[in-house]
Amino acid sequence: MHDTQQQAQRRKALRSIVGGSLGNFVEWYDWYVYSAFSVYFASRFFPAGDQTAQLLSTAAIFAVGFLVRPIGAWLMGTYADHHGRKAGLALSVSLMGGGSLLIGLMPTAETIGLAAPLLLLVARLLQGLSVGGEYGASATYLSEMAGKNRRGIVSSWQYVTLIGGQLAALGVQLTLQAMLSETAMEQWGWRIPFLVGAVLALGVFILRRKIEETADFATAKASGKKSGTFALFREHPGEALLVIALTAGGTLSFYAYTTYMQKYLVNSADFSRPQATLIMTAALTLFMCLQPVFGALSDRIGRRPLLIGFGIFGTLLTVPLFTAIGGTRDPVTAFALVLGGLVIVSGYTSINAIVKAELFPPHIRALGVALPYAIANALFGGTAEYVALWLVKVGHEELFFYYVSGMCALSLIAYWRMRETSKHGAMG
């Protein structure tokens, strides 16, 4: 009987973790579809100008989506601390699906003029609010559902599903590129992935309503302590600032090597769009597989050594890697160089969620993880693509590489000075 109960509990926990992960997958699929397909729909919403100018306009709206993420983190982080992790997860995926549905159905500038980019902005604001809340709720949920000695590997699935969402977006792109002409892709084919995302979001919303709540949330409710921005920065100012510092270099590097890299391969390295998609798909597949490996390693040796490794190699190798990628015309060489950068970034991506969760007590954990992260993400991750494209436009693209390297160096200082959260954190 006891073994049967244990097996039932394990199945319930596994089902909850899978449910939370699948929701994260759909969230990030919807988010990355915008970036992956912007090369096709940019001219439909911003018809004037050359390709770089059009991409710059869509990247600006991509950045605005990040700028509202702190608001989403504040709203839904507080909501998840007050009403439960699964309630926050259900709400976030609803907003994401609504934004995707709006983009998939909206008329273009040719039909409704200036209203088209304005509606695109509204849709991205909805998705920005969603992702702002998703990160904190998802990171908190996965870390709280894991056993003490498996938090690293379990929480690493947040980036497995995040990267999986990006791969799914690229996979849909590859499929549509093979089936449709360039003209069809630019006219209507780009709508398909957004509509698929909206349908998936609906399915995940139903699933998330049925997953288990965490025991830590029950403990937080029983404590009577309240979550809120004032309480966060009054009671945990050092931890909040640490989250911002350790996120800055990591999130900038992640977006430089993922969302911007595809455009860099096309605009600067002169690969065709299908070639760039294939290179990124192959590199991201291996990057995804590395996340649980690094997560499991952190359960053995701690989180801090991996973060320090990322900081050192990110500082020293970012400029040489980007320069080499821009100088090669061989797809295999480009793939190897991109993968090298992603291996370095794995020292951050695989464990950043659990490090942040381990800094805060349960009553304020979702907000503590979400809000400082969203602030840093908006400042450095969300603007990465825009800054890079702007520097291309003014003829100083190489400065972006030094910018990424410098932010890695600043985050390295935080990694070096922080305590080991797996041993001295706030999670029991």
C-alpha positions, -999 to 999 in steps of 0.1 A, spaced: 0 0 0 28 24 9 47 17 -24 14 22 -43 9 56 -26 45 66 -33 41 57 -70 9 76 -72 26 107 -57 55 104 -81 31 101 -111 12 131 -98 44 152 -94 56 141 -128 23 150 -144 24 184 -128 60 190 -140 52 179 -175 21 201 -175 41 231 -164 68 224 -189 44 220 -218 28 253 -209 62 270 -210 69 254 -243 38 269 -259 45 303 -242 79 305 -258 68 290 -291 43 319 -294 69 344 -283 96 333 -308 73 329 -337 73 367 -339 111 368 -342 114 338 -365 88 351 -390 95 388 -388 117 385 -420 84 377 -438 58 399 -423 79 431 -416 70 445 -451 33 438 -444 32 461 -414 60 485 -423 60 487 -461 84 516 -465 122 513 -464 148 487 -470 150 452 -453 171 464 -424 148 494 -417 118 470 -417 135 446 -394 144 475 -372 108 485 -369 96 450 -360 126 447 -336 114 479 -319 80 463 -312 98 431 -301 116 453 -276 84 470 -264 71 436 -256 100 432 -232 95 467 -217 61 457 -204 74 424 -190 82 440 -156 46 451 -154 35 415 -162 60 402 -137 47 425 -110 10 417 -117 13 380 -121 41 374 -97 20 389 -70 -10 370 -83 9 337 -82 21 344 -46 -15 352 -35 -36 328 -56 -12 299 -64 14 290 -90 -10 271 -112 -35 300 -113 -6 323 -125 4 298 -151 -31 295 -165 -35 333 -167 -2 338 -185 -9 312 -212 -43 328 -218 -27 362 -225 -1 347 -248 -27 328 -268 -48 359 -272 -19 379 -285 -11 352 -311 -47 350 -323 -48 387 -328 -16 387 -349 -27 357 -369 -60 374 -379 -52 411 -381 -53 430 -414 -21 445 -428 -11 481 -434 -23 478 -470 -58 473 -457 -60 494 -425 -30 517 -427 -14 529 -394 -39 508 -374 -19 476 -385 13 484 -367 -7 497 -337 -26 464 -334 7 445 -337 19 466 -308 -12 457 -287 -7 420 -294 29 422 -284 20 441 -252 -4 412 -243 24 387 -249 49 408 -230 26 408 -200 22 371 -203 59 362 -205 67 386 -177 45 366 -154 53 332 -169 89 332 -160 84 337 -123 55 313 -120 72 286 -141 105 289 -123 89 288 -89 65 260 -98 92 237 -112 117 243 -84 90 237 -57 79 205 -73 114 191 -74 132 172 -46 160 189 -28 188 171 -47 172 173 -81 162 210 -83 189 218 -108 180 192 -133 142 197 -129 143 235 -131 166 232 -162 135 220 -181 123 256 -181 150 263 -207 145 229 -223 110 239 -231 119 275 -238 144 263 -264 119 237 -275 94 264 -282 120 283 -303 128 251 -322 92 245 -328 89 279 -343 119 272 -365 105 238 -374 73 254 -386 93 279 -405 113 252 -422 82 233 -431 65 263 -445 96 273 -464 96 239 -481 59 240 -489 53 276 -499 70 301 -522 87 333 -509 57 353 -522 32 331 -504 51 333 -472 52 371 -473 15 374 -483 -2 349 -459 20 320 -449 34 339 -419 -1 339 -403 -2 301 -399 23 297 -370 4 324 -350 -29 306 -354 -12 273 -344 1 289 -313 -33 302 -303 -48 267 -306 -19 252 -286 -24 279 -259 -60 269 -255 -51 233 -250 -24 242 -224 -48 265 -205 -71 235 -200 -42 213 -189 -28 239 -165 -62 242 -147 -57 205 -137 -21 204 -125 -13 201 -88 -5 231 -66 29 231 -47 33 223 -10 54 255 -7 25 276 -17 4 260 11 32 268 35 33 304 23 -4 308 28 -2 293 63 25 318 72 2 348 67 30 368 51 21 389 21 37 394 -13 42 428 -29 67 451 -44 72 471 -12 77 439 8 102 426 -18 125 456 -18 121 462 19 128 426 31 150 414 3 168 443 -15 201 425 -18 185 394 -34 165 415 -58 195 435 -69 215 402 -72 189 388 -96 192 419 -118 230 417 -118 233 380 -125 206 382 -153 221 411 -172 249 393 -190 231 360 -193 200 373 -209 218 396 -233 241 367 -244 211 343 -248 192 367 -271 224 376 -290 231 339 -297 195 329 -305 170 355 -317 195 379 -332 219 352 -345 195 341 -372 194 377 -386 231 381 -382 237 349 -403 215 364 -431 224 401 -430 261 400 -421 273 365 -429 254 363 -462 237 330 -457 203 325 -473 173 325 -450 168 287 -453 205 281 -445 203 303 -415 172 285 -403 189 251 -407 221 263 -388 201 276 -359 178 246 -358 207 222 -355 226 243 -330 195 249 -308 186 212 -307 220 204 -291 217 235 -269 184 222 -256 199 188 -248 227 204 -228 203 221 -203 195 190 -181 232 179 -183 243 213 -169 214 213 -145 224 178 -131 260 190 -128 248 219 -107 231 195 -83 266 179 -78 290 208 -78 267 238 -71 253 266 -91 281 292 -86 309 273 -106 287 271 -137 278 308 -135 314 318 -131 324 296 -161 298 313 -182 310 348 -171 347 340 -178 342 325 -212 314 349 -222 338 378 -215 367 363 -234 352 346 -264 321 366 -274 340 390 -297 361 363 -314 331 340 -319 309 367 -335 338 379 -357 345 344 -369 308 337 -376 306 369 -397 337 359 -416 328 324 -426 307 313 -456 307 276 -447 275 264 -430 293 237 -410 318 261 -396 291 286 -388 271 258 -370 301 248 -349 308 284 -339 272 291 -330 271 259 -310 303 270 -292 286 302 -281 255 283 -269 276 259 -249 291 289 -230 256 304 -225 244 270 -210 263 278 -178 237 305 -173 205 293 -189 204 258 -174 204 270 -138 193 307 -137 158 299 -127 167 277 -97 193 302 -85 167 329 -83 141 307 -67 166 296 -40 171 332 -30 136 339 -18 112 325 8 79 309 -6 55 338 3 73 362 -21 92 337 -43 72 341 -76 74 379 -74 110 379 -63 120 357 -92 99 374 -118 102 412 -112 140 418 -109 145 393 -137 120 411 -159 136 444 -153 170 431 -163 155 412 -192 137 443 -205 169 465 -203 193 440 -218 175 410 -234 146 428 -251 168 455 -265 196 432 -278 182 428 -313 173 465 -317 208 476 -305 225 451 -328 204 462 -359 209 499 -351 247 494 -349 245 476 -383 226 505 -397 251 531 -385 281 509 -397 295 498 -363 282 463 -359 313 451 -341 305 473 -311 276 450 -303 300 421 -297 320 442 -272 287 453 -255 278 416 -249 313 408 -237 313 438 -213 279 428 -198 292 393 -192 321 408 -173 298 428 -151 277 398 -143 308 378 -136 315 401 -106 281 392 -92 287 355 -97 321 357 -80 307 375 -50 274 356 -45 269 327 -21 262 292 -32 224 291 -33 220 253 -33 236 252 2 228 286 16 195 295 -1 160 301 12 145 268 0 142 241 26 
